[in-house]
């Protein structure tokens, strides 16, 4: 099946627009201008629809090819206001900064924590060795029921890795002038996490030559995902 069937623009333009949207803090108008500078005339509405349709397709493909996560999950939730109502964005990252899962829910009680933990178990394919959270009681309830053998730490400041991981979403939320719906927010944060994981190259930890090799590998994997 041809993923790009019935689309007027070629795959390389569509995938480039989606990559810009997921990788950088750019609006659809910004991407429209960047493409126009290259002589490509496409409306911001077309770019928005590309990001909805193809962002989900690319995300599924990237997740299928993901090499797996570490054995320690850092978990945190932050509030997100959507249409005047407060929701909570739950996020888990591993010790390498890779996003294991991100999930938007209306509450942060024990039931919400258990729903998120079940998603983590599916994403990881099993239990992690250790989880690190803040002192929210809902985490203890969920761990006791779903991961009783997993080490659980809730020491102060130990969970900063997960808290800092939310910052990129905050930046994008401001750039998008807040999320307009729960569905839109979940769709975006899922695609953004998958692309961020692919290009999470730990630049500050590796030599320049090795970083370039990692970049070539990441772009190769991206090319296969959008083919």
N, C-alpha and C positions, 0 to 999 in steps of 0.2 A: 504494500500500500504506500502510495506517494504522500508523504506528510504535507507537502506544499501544493497539492493538487488544487486547482481553481484559484490560486493566488497569482496576482499580476506581477508582483516583484519576485526576483530570484531569491533562493534560499540564503545566500550569503548576506544580502541586505537585511532580510528579516531577522536572521540570527544575530547579526551585528547590533541591530536596534534593541533586541531583547537583552543582549549581553551588556550593553551600555546601561540599560535601565536597572539591571540587577547588580551590576558591579560598581556603579558610581552614583553619587547623589545628584541625579539629573532628572528633570521633569520631562514629560512627553514633548513639551514645547522645545526644551533644550535639545533633545534628540532630533526633533524636526529640523532645527537650525543646523545642527552638525551634519545631517544628511544633505541639507540644501547646499551647504558649503562645498560638498562634493558633487554637486549637480544632480542630486537625487530629490525629486519633488514628491513628498509623501505627507499626508496630513497627520496631525497629532492624534486624531481619532483612530486612524489606521494603525498607528504605533501602539496605542492603548489596547486595541483588539489583538494585535500580535502578541503583546506581553501577556494577555489573559490566556490565549489559546496555546501559544508555543512555550510560554514560561512553564506551564504545567507539564507539557510533553517533555521538555528538556529536563525538568526536575525529576520526573520518574526515571528517565534514562540514567541520569547522574547517580541517583540513589541505587539503582540496580548494579552499577559498576563500582560503587564505593567499596574501598578495601577493608572497612571495618573501623570500629572505634576502640578507644582505650578501655581500661578496666576500672577507671574512677570517673564518676559523674558528679559535676558541680551543678546544682539545681537552684534556680531562683525564679521568682515571679515579680512582675512589675505591673502597676495599673496602667491601663490605656483607656482613654475616654473616646467613645464612638457614639456620635449623635446624642451627646449629652449624658450617656449612660456609662458607668464605670465597668470595665472588664479587666481581666487579668491575663497577661501574657506569660505563660509558663515556658521556661527554657532550660535545657540541660546541655552542658558542654563537657567534653572529656578533658583529660590532663594536657592534651595538645592544642586545646582551643577549638576543636571541631564541634560543630553544633550537632548533637545527637537528635534532638527533636525540639520543636517549638509549637506551642498549642495555645490558642486563645479560648478562654472560658469566662463565663459570667461570674463565677465565684472562686473562692480559694479555700473552701472547706475540705473536710476529709474525703467526700465523694469526688470532688474535683481533683484532689491529689491522687486518688486511686485511678481515676480515668487517665491521668497523665502518666502514671507509673506503668499502666498496662501498655500504653503507646510506646514507652521506653523499652519495655521488654520485647515488644514486637520489632522495634527498630534495631535493637542490639542482638536479637536472637537468643537472649538469655539474660541472666542476672549479671550486673557488674560486681566487682569485688568490693567496692566501697562507694558510698554516696556522701556528698558534702552539701549541707543545706544551711539555711538560717534557722532560727528557733521557732518557726511556725509549727504549731502542734499538728497540723494536718499532715505534715511529712512523717511524723512518728506513727500516726494512725495507718497511713498507707504502707509504710515500710513493714510494720508489724504484721500486716495482713498479706502483703504481696511479696515482700523480700525479707523474710525473717532472718535469714542467714547472712545478709549483707551488712558490712560494717557501716555505721552511720555516725558521722561527725557533724556537730553544729557549733564548733568553736568560733568565737568572734574573729572576723576578718578572713577566715579561711575560705569563705565563699566568694571572695572578691572577683575571682575569675569569671563566675557566672554573672555577677552584677555588672562587670565591665562589658561583658558580651552583649548586654542589652543596649549599650550606648549607641551602637551603629544603627539599631532600629529607631531609637529616639531621634537621631539625626535625620533619617529618612522620613520619619513621621512628620517632622517639622517642615521638611522640604516639600512634602505632599500636602501640606496644610491639613493635617490630621487624616486618619483613615475615615472613609465614608460609610463603610459597613463592615460587619464581622467577616462576611465572606471575602470581601476584597482584602481585608487585613490579613486573614489567614493565608489566602492565596499568595500575597506578596511576601510575607515573612518566610513562607516555606520555600519559595523560589530563591529568595535572597540568601537563605541559609545554605542551600545546595550549591549555589555559585560561590559563595564565600568559602565553603569547605574546599572546593576545588582549587581556589587560588590562595588558600591559607598556607603560604610557603615559608613562614617564619624567617622573613628576610634578615632580621637582626641576629639570627643565630647561626647563619651559614655564610660561607665565603661567597664572594661575588660570582665566581665561576660556577659553583654548585647551584646558586640561586638561579642563574640563567638556564642551567640544565633543567631545574625543576619547573621553571616557567615554560620551557619548550614542551615538557611532558604534560603540563596542565592544559596548554592550548591544544595539544594533540588530542587529549581526552575530550575537551570541549568540542573540537571539530567532529569527533565521532558521535557525540551526543546530538549534534544538530544536523547530522547528515540525513 
